[in-house]
Amino acid sequence: MKLTKNWLQDHLQTKKSENQIIDKLNNIGLEVENIEKIKNELSDFVVAKILKAEKHPNADRLKLCKVDIGNNRIVDVVCGAPNAIENLLTIYAPPGSVIPKNQMKLQITKIRGITSHGMLCSESELNLSNESNGIVNLNNQYSSRVGSSYFKNENTNCLELSITPNRPDCLGIRGIARDLAASGIGKLKELKSTKLKKTLKHHIKVTIDKNKKQACSIFGSCIIKNIKNVESPPWLKKRIIALGLRPISTVVDVTNYVMFDLNRPLHAYDIDKIKNKITVRNSKKGEKFEALDNKNYNLVDDMCVITDDKGVLGLGGIIGGTRSGTELETKNILLESAYFDPEITRKTARKLNINSDAKFRFERGIDPDSIKIGLQEAAKLIVSICGGQLSEINIQQTKKFKKRKIKFDPNIVTKTVGIKINNNEIIKILNNLGFIIKKKNKLFEIMVPLWRPDVFGEIDLVEEIIRIKGLDKLDSISPEKIRLKSTLNFYQRHFHLAQRSVASKGYFEAITWSFTDEKINNKFRENKEEVKIINPISSDLNVLRSSLFPNLINSLEKNLNRGFGDQSLFEIGPAFFGKKPGDQVTIICALKKQQINEDNNLQKELIDIFDIKSDVVKTLTELGINKKETTIITKTPDYYHPGISGAIFSKDKKTLFAYFGEIHPGIISNAYGFEIFLENLVSYKEKFKKEKKSLNFSDYQKSDRDFAFLIDKHTEAQVITEIIENIDNELIKNVKIFDVYEGENIDKDKKSIAIKVTIQSDLRTLKEKDLNDISQKIINTVEEKAQAKLRS
Amino acid sequence: MSDFEKLKNNFKQKILEAKNSKEITNIGSEIFGKKGFINSEFSKIGSLSPEDKKKLASKINFAKKELTDVFSQVSRNLHTEELNENIKKQKIDVTLPEKNFEIGKIHPVSQVIDEISSIFSEIGFSVEEGPDVESDFNNFTALNTPENHPAKDMHDTFYLDEDMKTLLRTHTSPVQVRTMLKGKPPFKIIAPGRTYRSDSDQTHTPMFHQLEGLHIDKNINMGHLKGCLNYFIKEFFEIKKIRMRFRPSHFPFTEPSAEVDIGYKIENNKIIIGEGDKWLEILGCGMVHPNVLKNCKIDTKKFQGFAFGIGIDRLAMLKYGINDLRSFFETDYRWLNHYGFDPLDVPTNYRGLSK
């Protein structure tokens, strides 16, 4: 919503400055979003002073002047006027300005070899008078105004307000003036009532059909005949331009003017293009109509249309049609001022994707009592500018609008806002906003004006009161520093820890979109449901991600193109497996790629699967999952390398903690990644809550025994270590693989695996015999269970 | 001089003449070894009379002490000399690169969420969360935003079904609804998280982060709201004084509603928060609308309170001088490295927010 101070003053009597008005508007919730200078062709012409006037070196009758144009700027101007002398105060036109008399646009030019920046003007050139002998000679009062625009009053600001959707009344200047008056910076002027001469009969029949969901409940109209639809007069044009609109003709400009002045949308029809009568009804599927935006619309059932006997003239409350539109040649018009239901109007406009100033207002709720005043104001203006004869006003109405009544307990004000506002002040504020108040015992009965469709209950009135009183009047009560509940719950603590745990291993945290490209996502989706976005922002962000890898890999590749070979990235966030709320899991997803640089002898070793495994196992350990509680399964999703990846499960294989491995080389080469499933991990920990055991260590001698077994090449090392660990929980303290060997001296389908077992008792010193016994047991069990053979 | 004395003096002389650690070690075992001088002298004691035994033993012990003293003195000197000699020969160019290490980074959004949580923790708020996919009811209806209301236009919503019943949450406010529906008042929560709107330009991204705040109890009024936000803003920007302005606004789920602006100025192309005559909008807030409380089965006669919503990314931009919102989600390695935080730099109440 745009306004100028000048226009505001039509409704508000105030002595406040523009800045004071701006502050007030902000303080009462009518936010001033933008302040824009309305460019006026004359604003460029500034008061200037000639500092020096010398003869032009190449021309006898020209002078070369040094001119002070303000703001510490001095320019050279060539001037032919005889009165151009030192210390003369005059008017300067800069390059780019247009001289009013001849519409010439000034440029920087050389006059007889000397560059002239702009021009000093005569009164006739500025259309001030016919005086063309010499340049303007301003009196000394102007000496303080050097640099400022000569045509001072022509320069105004346009304020752009951001009006919240609950305040349709402030989509008109008068509503804004009412709010400002209530806030105490002026007085709302009465609307002038003028008697209009109504000499014609309203001869066009209007009916509102009784349809289900009929949006229109009031249709007011009047007819004006024999007008001369001319260009609008300057004052009207100026206001239309201030609104950011283009002046078209008096009829159109007046309807727009009244809409912005009183928040009363109007529409003008060329009667000569209407066949017989007007019927307001619901549309039928298949009806077509060409709107004033020059687009053709196909209507469906139940859209509110204004029709004549030939068909659709306009979409009620949204947009008029080209068929009955007014033009400069139009002689006879019908003005419409109606009420359309907000919700139905909005639905129709959304279906057809039309935005208009009228729709914007009707969907927020227009004052149904403004039908008549709107017609009167518009008719008055049109007749005064275009002449013509006016008919009586015809109003068809199918519904009565009653003012809402609210029972209001004034104590709720203090209870809500915290400060005391006395009843007199409450009454005054509400009265000024147009509410009517009756005292009933200790309660008030409040009647809500029809222009405030947003006010339903007590709390809405509280907002009105504190808004006008000023939020700066509120107390600021310091918060109490008491904590009754821990800030983070068990799960959140793990989230927080996991994030920093992974980052501390050299990974950069990324935040990528929750959506991704369907095609890429499919590589990571497995058998999970695809979750499509109906209205994606672009076709390559059209599904919710099933995995964090697609976006992370995409980011990694972009960084590769930026020249970063070595990268470690991670993200912690949601992956989706369904479209119901809650169909999501939190994944900590890490990705690592190394640039192989053969020239660098100092380069560290190449990363491999065990680097990523180390990162994932260490992270799990930091999150409280001990390696001994886990087991590895080599079946992983297809986006991992089938032979170089694993899944870390709880020992009972019921809880999946993580996947790790090389990313499938078909997706990206030479990259490793892991995924930790946070919810799984946390619920496992909740189920098996561990308390730290008291420290208990054995001081008895411990012994290490080394074994080397020949086993089948495909037997996993974990199989052997788990067999040994399970032999004797008391004596076997640690099992560690220290070598794996395939090759010479060993069968092709076998491998040798060397294991160090630490044996220690908590109760006594073990004798040689005990050690031999347990060693033999280890050998026998492994040989039996793993088809192994001890290497001698 | 007895033989014993002679032998002893010989050994002493030998010790003193030792040239290196190897020699001294050998001499050591000649004297103190299993079959060395001292032990062999002691072995002679067995055949003597008790009185002589005592005499000889004392003599040997005396000699042993004397030799030991000299021996350890000389041995220490020789070892030190040799060590110094060796050290002189050892020289490594320590300006060669160290073994590789990598420092990870925490994204500024995560860091700011931790900072905010830390501040609100101090005044008793706890963290709640909700899903990214929401029902139309939780995201709009329960929050007093009815179907076909123009207020919905402010949220360009991503929908997951044609009936527009399932959507990506457009704000974190549905967490209010979830929290109130599953619990009993009082409520004192913050809810950070991802939010989504179908909007993409210089200052908007289709995904961004919000922080919701909710405090419902008996007699919580706008003064508490103002005090709470005042406290938060000052703590967050780590400055003592800040200009703040509460400006009436409209949100369907709060009434009265307000927006909060903070003062700032631009100096040398840098934004300075807290001073100056310009205003910057940073959050929306208000008293929770009674309709919302009713939708969440809260007795509005007994309970009332406030809610607020803050753009987390925006706060991060202001505090850490980041100009472009879109850069947050572009995962540019240089950007992450520059604006990211050390993972050990955990914002806490007792240590402070930033390093």
Interface residues (C-beta under 8 A of the other chain):
Chain A: N26 N27 I28 G29 E31 T164 P165 N166 R167 P342 E343 R346 K347 E363 R364 K415 T416 V417 G418 I419 G457 I459 D460 V462 E463 I466 R467 L471 D472 L474 D475 S476 I477 S478 P479 E480 K481 I482 R483 L484 K485 S486 T487 L488 N489 Q492 H496 Q499 R500 S501 V502 A503 S504 K505 G506 Y507 F508 E509 A510 I511 T512 W513 S514 F515 V531 K532 I533 I534 N535 P536 I537 L541 L544 L552 S555 K558 N559 R562 F564 Q567 S568 L569 F570 G573 P574 F576 K579 K580 P581 G582 D583 Q584 L602 K604
Chain B: L96 P97 K99 N100 F101 E102 I103 G104 K105 I106 H107 V109 S110 D114 S117 F120 S121 E122 I123 G124 F125 S126 V127 E129 P131 D132 V133 E134 S135 N138 N148 H149 P150 A151 D153 M154 F158 Y159 L160 D161 E162 M164 T166 L168 K188 R194 Y196 S198 D199 S200 P206 M207 N219 N221 M222 G223 H224 K226 G227 C228 N230 Y231 R245 F246 R247 P248 S249 H250 E255 P256 S257 A258 E259 M287 H289 P290 Q304 F328 F329 E330 T331 D332 Y333 R334 L336 N337 G340 P343 L344 V346
